[in-house]
Amino acid sequence: AFLAVFLLRLRAQAGRRDGVPGMVSSIQTFGSYANFHPHVHAIVTEGLLLADGSFVAVPWAAAEVLEEAFRRIVLDRLVGAERLSEEFRDALLSWRHSGFSVHAAERVEAGDGERLEALGRYATRVPLGQGSVRLREDGRVEVETPPDPRTGATVLVLDALEFVHAAVTQIPDPRRHLVRHQGAYANRVRRRLRAAREAARAAGAASGSSSGAVTGPAAGAG
């Protein structure tokens, strides 16, 4: 669903029917308070890669537009999978607050490898860092958290079984990949684009001109 949103919106923004974005997504199952909170972090190219290997920069859509597109695609797919009735989907679409949220303000300029690495580390971060968990003398567990919006507390105290339950709910199913390379970054598509670039270079060399040179993809934008 995430790739479909970016594919449709970037093509619409570019006025094209071809080209695919590059995307690396990481499925996250945890919230900031050791709770189960499924969401996805994604690093996406700010444009489309074409079949000849060239890159077309595309202005980024507003977060509200992406949020609404994602909501509709998810609900339509749930209806198609017979997990949701059409009537209930229509009722959900009428809600003032969609229940979905998209944040798309972290931009990485082309060539900024340091910023891209930092964003990648955040996108694939672990549920609980070792330094944020401490065992108390009374046997309970303290977990450092961001300030609670209601109380301002920065420590969550759980008994041992509560902590174990919070931790094991973050363990993925066997053979379930949480980091996925999609669109132009999928192995099959990357091989096809590489072959297209090599063919274009060969054609340019054969013609004795530089017209076969193609541009590569820009750095990802999240």
C-alpha positions as CSV (number, residue, x, y, z in Angstrom):
1,A,0.0,0.0,0.0
2,F,2.8,2.4,0.8
3,L,4.5,1.9,-2.5
4,A,1.2,2.3,-4.4
5,V,0.6,5.7,-2.7
6,F,4.0,7.0,-3.7
7,L,3.8,5.5,-7.2
8,L,0.4,7.0,-8.0
9,R,1.2,10.4,-6.4
10,L,4.6,10.9,-7.9
11,R,3.4,9.9,-11.4
12,A,0.5,12.3,-11.0
13,Q,2.8,15.1,-9.9
14,A,5.1,14.4,-12.9
15,G,2.3,13.9,-15.4
16,R,3.7,10.5,-16.4
17,R,2.4,7.0,-16.7
18,D,5.9,5.4,-16.4
19,G,8.7,5.5,-13.9
20,V,8.9,4.1,-10.3
21,P,10.2,5.6,-7.1
22,G,12.9,3.9,-5.0
23,M,11.7,3.0,-1.5
24,V,13.2,1.3,1.5
25,S,10.6,0.6,4.2
26,S,10.9,-0.6,7.8
27,I,7.9,-2.1,9.6
28,Q,7.9,-0.8,13.2
29,T,5.7,-2.5,15.8
30,F,6.5,-0.4,18.9
31,G,5.6,3.0,20.3
32,S,7.6,5.3,22.6
33,Y,6.1,3.8,25.8
34,A,6.9,0.1,25.3
35,N,3.5,-0.3,23.7
36,F,2.4,-2.1,20.5
37,H,2.0,0.6,17.9
38,P,2.4,-0.7,14.3
39,H,3.6,1.9,11.8
40,V,6.1,2.1,8.9
41,H,9.2,4.2,8.4
42,A,10.1,4.8,4.7
43,I,12.9,6.4,2.8
44,V,11.6,7.3,-0.7
45,T,13.2,9.0,-3.7
46,E,11.9,12.4,-4.4
47,G,11.1,11.5,-8.0
48,L,10.9,8.6,-10.5
49,L,13.5,6.3,-12.1
50,L,12.7,5.6,-15.7
51,A,13.3,2.5,-17.8
52,D,16.4,4.1,-19.4
53,G,18.0,4.6,-16.0
54,S,17.4,8.3,-15.8
55,F,15.9,10.1,-12.8
56,V,13.1,12.6,-13.0
57,A,12.8,14.9,-9.9
58,V,9.2,15.4,-8.8
59,P,7.9,18.0,-6.2
60,W,6.8,16.2,-3.0
61,A,3.1,16.0,-2.3
62,A,1.7,17.5,0.9
63,A,1.5,15.1,3.9
64,E,-2.3,15.5,4.0
65,V,-2.6,14.4,0.4
66,L,-0.4,11.3,1.0
67,E,-2.4,10.5,4.2
68,E,-5.7,10.6,2.4
69,A,-4.4,8.5,-0.5
70,F,-3.0,5.9,1.9
71,R,-6.2,5.7,3.9
72,R,-8.3,5.1,0.8
73,I,-5.9,2.4,-0.6
74,V,-5.8,0.5,2.7
75,L,-9.5,0.6,3.2
76,D,-10.2,-0.4,-0.5
77,R,-7.7,-3.4,-0.1
78,L,-9.4,-4.5,3.1
79,V,-12.7,-4.5,1.2
80,G,-11.1,-6.5,-1.6
81,A,-9.8,-9.0,0.9
82,E,-13.3,-9.3,2.4
83,R,-12.0,-8.1,5.8
84,L,-14.2,-5.0,5.7
85,S,-17.6,-4.3,4.2
86,E,-18.2,-1.5,1.7
87,E,-20.7,0.1,4.1
88,F,-18.2,0.1,6.9
89,R,-15.5,1.5,4.7
90,D,-17.8,4.3,3.6
91,A,-18.6,5.0,7.2
92,L,-14.8,5.2,8.1
93,L,-14.2,7.6,5.2
94,S,-16.9,9.9,6.6
95,W,-15.0,10.3,9.9
96,R,-13.6,13.8,10.5
97,H,-10.4,12.3,11.9
98,S,-9.1,9.6,9.6
99,G,-7.2,7.5,12.1
100,F,-4.2,7.6,9.8
101,S,-1.1,9.8,10.1
102,V,1.7,10.6,7.7
103,H,4.8,12.6,8.5
104,A,6.9,13.6,5.5
105,A,9.1,16.5,6.6
106,E,12.6,14.8,6.8
107,R,14.3,15.7,3.5
108,V,17.8,14.6,2.4
109,E,19.7,16.5,-0.2
110,A,21.5,14.5,-2.9
111,G,25.0,13.6,-1.8
112,D,24.3,14.1,1.9
113,G,25.4,10.6,2.9
114,E,25.7,11.5,6.6
115,R,22.1,12.7,6.9
116,L,20.9,9.7,4.9
117,E,22.7,7.3,7.2
118,A,21.2,9.0,10.3
119,L,17.8,8.7,8.8
120,G,18.4,5.1,7.9
121,R,19.5,4.3,11.5
122,Y,16.3,5.9,12.8
123,A,14.1,4.1,10.3
124,T,15.4,0.7,11.5
125,R,15.8,1.5,15.2
126,V,15.2,-1.3,17.7
127,P,12.1,-1.3,20.0
128,L,14.1,-0.9,23.3
129,G,17.7,0.3,23.6
130,Q,19.8,-1.3,26.3
131,G,20.5,2.0,27.9
132,S,16.8,2.8,28.3
133,V,16.0,-0.3,30.5
134,R,17.0,-0.8,34.1
135,L,16.1,-3.5,36.7
136,R,15.0,-2.0,40.1
137,E,15.9,-3.5,43.5
138,D,12.2,-4.4,44.0
139,G,12.3,-6.6,40.8
140,R,10.3,-4.1,38.6
141,V,11.7,-2.7,35.4
142,E,12.1,1.0,34.5
143,V,12.0,2.0,30.9
144,E,13.0,5.5,29.9
145,T,10.5,7.2,27.6
146,P,9.8,10.6,26.1
147,P,7.8,12.9,28.4
148,D,4.3,11.6,28.9
149,P,1.9,14.2,27.3
150,R,-0.5,13.9,30.2
151,T,1.9,13.6,33.2
152,G,5.3,14.7,32.0
153,A,6.8,11.5,33.4
154,T,9.9,10.2,31.6
155,V,10.1,6.7,33.2
156,L,7.6,3.8,32.8
157,V,7.6,1.3,35.6
158,L,6.5,-2.3,34.8
159,D,6.6,-5.5,36.8
160,A,8.7,-8.2,35.3
161,L,5.9,-10.1,33.5
162,E,4.5,-6.8,32.1
163,F,7.9,-6.0,30.7
164,V,8.3,-9.5,29.2
165,H,4.9,-9.2,27.6
166,A,5.7,-5.8,26.1
167,A,9.0,-7.1,24.7
168,V,7.7,-10.3,23.2
169,T,4.9,-8.6,21.3
170,Q,7.7,-6.9,19.2
171,I,9.1,-10.2,18.0
172,P,8.2,-10.7,14.3
173,D,6.8,-13.9,12.9
174,P,9.4,-16.4,11.6
175,R,10.9,-15.4,8.2
176,R,9.0,-12.1,8.2
177,H,11.2,-9.4,6.8
178,L,10.8,-6.1,8.5
179,V,13.0,-4.1,6.1
180,R,11.9,-4.2,2.5
181,H,13.4,-2.8,-0.7
182,Q,10.7,-1.8,-3.1
183,G,10.1,0.0,-6.4
184,A,13.3,0.9,-8.1
185,Y,15.3,-0.5,-5.2
186,A,13.8,-4.0,-5.5
187,N,16.4,-6.5,-6.8
188,R,14.5,-7.4,-9.9
189,V,13.9,-3.8,-10.9
190,R,17.5,-2.8,-10.1
191,R,18.8,-5.4,-12.4
192,R,16.5,-4.2,-15.2
193,L,17.5,-0.6,-14.7
194,R,21.2,-1.5,-14.6
195,A,20.8,-3.4,-17.9
196,A,19.1,-0.4,-19.4
197,R,21.9,2.0,-18.3
198,E,24.5,-0.3,-19.8
199,A,22.6,-0.6,-23.1
200,A,22.3,3.2,-23.2
201,R,26.0,3.7,-22.6
202,A,26.9,1.1,-25.2
203,A,24.6,2.8,-27.7
204,G,26.2,6.2,-27.0
205,A,29.7,4.8,-27.4
206,A,28.8,3.2,-30.7
207,S,27.4,6.4,-32.1
208,G,30.5,8.3,-31.0
209,S,28.6,10.8,-29.0
210,S,27.9,11.5,-25.3
211,S,24.1,11.4,-25.8
212,G,23.9,7.9,-24.2
213,A,25.0,9.2,-20.8
214,V,22.2,9.0,-18.2
215,T,21.8,10.4,-14.8
216,G,21.6,8.3,-11.7
217,P,19.1,8.5,-8.9
218,A,19.2,11.3,-6.4
219,A,19.6,10.6,-2.7
220,G,16.5,9.3,-0.9
221,A,14.1,11.7,0.6
222,G,12.0,10.6,3.6
